[in-house]
Amino acid sequence: MFVRQMHYLVALAREKHFGRAAAACHVTQPTLSAGIRKLEQELGVPIVARGHRFLGFTAEGERVLGWARQIAADYESLKQEKVETGSSITGTLRVGAIPAATAAAPALLAPFRDRHPGVKVQMLTLSSAAIQRGLDAMELDAGITYLDNEPLNRVRRVPLYREHYVFITRPDEPLARRRSLRWAEAAAQPLCLLTPDMQNRRIIDQVMAEAGLASAPVIETNSFMGVWSFVRRGPWNSLVPEASFRGLGDGVDLAAVPLVDPVHVQPIGLVLSERDPLSPVAGALHRLAQKLAREGTLEGLFS
């Protein structure tokens, strides 16, 4: 019952609703509530601030929740672990990827799945801040994100590739025939960029500011799908990581021109919690990423 109560708390923290948390745990709402009340009695502290609806956790409850997340994560790792030598790992690998890395992520996650067919891979597109929160809350096993632009805490890192930037426009535009384009020239065009809450946009703003330029997009969107749509419609252009553009595949109806003066490079890598030991699925991904990094496999694909 104790481990189940830990899962109840983790689900309640995630769902912020007793009914949804109960459904996520495949129990009735009275069963979940009774389990949490029993835990409060056993520990002798109030955990949940109750009312007609879920109001949050008490100060004591927040500390209990931290332990609950760790216990639940360790229990899942224990279920994944196989005693028999050479047995395959199972479970779910939960990975958060920044939008700029979603096109590159399969280059790491597809070979991982080939090596571990018993593991289900779940990739979520998240901001870098959300990836940090997911790792801290043990809701993610790993993240694919920027390594050195904004602080990352309590993580181990594996560099995967370096991000380069390109100017995106329609192939019939005069600028599409250029071999390269200066940032100052690109900034003078009508631009569609990601919204300022995305780290990719903050990087672009920083590069422009250091070059004495102003970032003044006429359209903002929080997805690259939105960027592609607006650029196709015109008269807008964009500045994006080259890996994101390559992810559109062959036959794309857009043109990419390398951005120079300056040539900006941004490291992208795998991040995992510093906790030891890692879960079997996270450990296997970590080892594969280290191998690919030594071989330069992803660097060769996206640089």
GUSE-507207 format. One record per residue (C-alpha): y, z, x. Coordinates in steps of 0.001 Angstrom, whole numbers, plus 500000, padded with zeros to 6 digits. Example, Ala and Ser with C-alpha at 12.3 -4.5 7.8 and 13.67 -1.06 7.14 Angstrom:
495500507800512300;498940507140513670;
END
This chain:
500000500000500000;502405500805502858;502562497226504201;502954495888500679;505938498204500158;507497496761503316;507117493270501884;508706494468498628;511804495649500523;512076492458502570;511766490316499438;514367492414497618;516796492060500531;516275488292500512;516389487714496740;518892490468495810;517234490639492397;514282492771491281;512717490091489103;512917487330491720;511677489673494438;508688490616492269;507906486953491609;508104486206495353;505583489008495974;503351487843493080;503610491172491253;505357492358488111;508825493865488307;507580497361487259;504971497202490047;507596496347492656;510007499027491418;507243501631491354;506205500731494900;509750501168496197;510181504479494327;506928505742495834;508176504803499306;511425506685498635;509381509745497666;507185509473500748;510152509134503105;512358511574501232;515426509299501205;517036506996498631;516549503373499690;517947501266496845;521271501755495051;520217501323491444;522080500377488313;521464497911485516;520871495429488341;520264495462492087;523378496894493784;522219496867497395;520688499341499817;521888502811500698;522808503621504298;519355505156504734;517857502138502999;519453499736505485;517709501574508325;514407501532506443;514894497817505774;515174497163509521;511798498822510055;510356497034507024;511275493640508457;509693494498511774;506512495904510200;506165492929507834;506673490473510719;504159492315512913;501641492339510089;502017488581509611;501533488127513357;498416490276513203;497005488067510441;497724484980512532;496105486446515635;492431485551516102;490107487820518003;487671485061518865;488533483292522109;489661479727521614;490143479982517862;493048478040516361;496193479687515046;497169479567511384;500155480559509292;503642479168508789;506151478280511486;509671478809510107;512345476955512083;516071476720511465;517842473648512878;521539472894513005;522427469623511209;523121467897514529;519548468600515676;517552467727512560;516957464158513747;515721465389517138;513632468300515817;510523466200514966;510212465295518658;509285468965519175;507753469939515833;505503466882515362;503568467421518638;503392471132517777;501743470276514456;499352467866516216;498233470683518512;497985473274515723;496829471565512509;496203474920510841;499914475791510917;502340474777508175;505765473840509567;508849474703507529;512194473447508859;515476474463507238;518869472932508006;521140475882508787;524369476675510567;524127478275514015;525323481571512528;522627481437509835;519990480802512516;521126483909514380;520930485948511172;517495484523510361;516119485491513761;517642488970513529;516158489492510055;512794488051511190;513047485422508468;512838482652511104;510382482232513970;512679479954515959;515878477952515877;517076474666517356;520772475055518067;523624474890520553;523002477059523608;526360477714525217;529239477017522855;529242480212520783;527453483468521655;523744483867520931;522404487406520987;518952488872521551;517246485517522045;515154483718524642;516199480108525245;514556476845526251;516939473896526911;515634470736525217;518234467977525632;521953467353526046;524008466100523141;526341463124523686;528966461917521232;529553458470519717;532118456856517443;530538455559514221;531980452629512296;530889449564510346;529512446667512444;532157444222511177;535022446376512484;536721445258515755;536055448645517422;532294448158516884;532331445532519638;533717447910522248;531406449150525043;533132452548524954;536024454242523218;538397456937524445;538668460098522338;542389459428521924;541633456027520385;539002457523518105;541335460321516959;543858457703515814;541369456233513316;540835457517509742;537977459975510246;535300461671508166;534017464792509947;531877467803509148;533593470843507650;535107473491509990;532353476029509209;529895473803511108;529709474398514861;529489470650515517;532953470259513980;534315473162516020;533014471487519190;534765468228518276;537982470122517519;537729471883520891;537183468627522812;540201467100521084;542379470145521682;541503470177525406;542492466505525547;545802467285523835;544723465639520580;544852466804516974;541761466806514782;542975465542511408;540109464071509365;541016462626505994;537570463472504608;535298466453505337;531678466955504314;529058469554505232;526218467090505832;525555464060507993;524241462320504886;527765462602503527;529180461237506802;526924458171506687;527834457519503054;531588457667503597;531516455548506762;529431452898504999;531935452864502133;534946452720504471;537639452625505615;536549455808507379;534826456342510721;533232459387512320;532386461185515568;528777462382515714;526041463370518173;524132460299519341;520784461907518437;521903462211514806;522788458529514711;519497457520516340;517705459501513658;518759456858511132;516210454520512746;516140450787513308;518036448408511084;520842450860510342;523965449201508949;526365451164511174;527511450744514772;527799453441517469;530225453288520410;529976455883523254;532974458212523513;534558458613526958;537598460193528583;536217462785528377;532439462330528302;531414465528526544;527889466938526891;526544469842524821;523166471519525539;520758471864522601;517739474126522845;515074476237521229;515889479892520613;513421482620519723;513671486360519270;513483488534522382;510925490747520645;507645491074522505;505061489956521749;506093486844519883;504047485901516848;501205483479517673;503022480528516051;506307481315517802;504532481835521113;502748478492520804;506038476715520034;507681478461522987;504979477284525380;505154473702524091;508954473635524386;508741474883527972;506223472142528781;508381469404527226;511446470799529004;509687470660532384;508669467066531691;512129466105530413;510489464540527356;513256465258524835;516028464702527374;514685461197527888;514719460519524152;518186461777523330;520363461302526415;
END
